[in-house]
Amino acid sequence: MTNTFARLGSIVALLLFIACDKEEAGTVFVDSRLVPYFTSFQKEAVTRGVMIDLTQSKIAGEIMPFEEQTEASAQCVQPAEEGHYIRIEENYWSGLSELKKEFIVFHELGHCVLDRRHLDDQDEAGRCLSMMHSGSTSCKNEYNSDTRNSYLDELFNH
Ligand SMILES: [Zn+2]
């Protein structure tokens, strides 16, 4: 019962989303919790000489509970026709630190906007050389306030 309602809910939401998208040509839905990270992504790109206009690229972003527990908690979805969008599982999002939220959003925008693939290269100490690592155990994630700048350099100027 609950599942059916949840499913109906998401279908209605999707229809609204599509309807909205058609009405307001050129605007896409971005969850207000994601907006600061989208803005900062664009700013960091421009600082590094990469001109990005997320509104122009029609990148949408949503945070919502996922029905399928098996899905990755954050994704860049690239449908064949419509614009790309990122989706993040709501409970997962609430538990993240500010820096981890930035990491997650920037990583997904790396896929969606910069068209980057996963890169699991590491240094001698096993630290990931890119924030585009696959998140598996192949290298150690060292994204912190000290390393942030060099990771962003790598992200935008790969
Ligand atoms: Zn990824």
Residues whose N, C-alpha, C, O or C-beta is under 5 A from the ligand:
A	BS01	ZN	H133
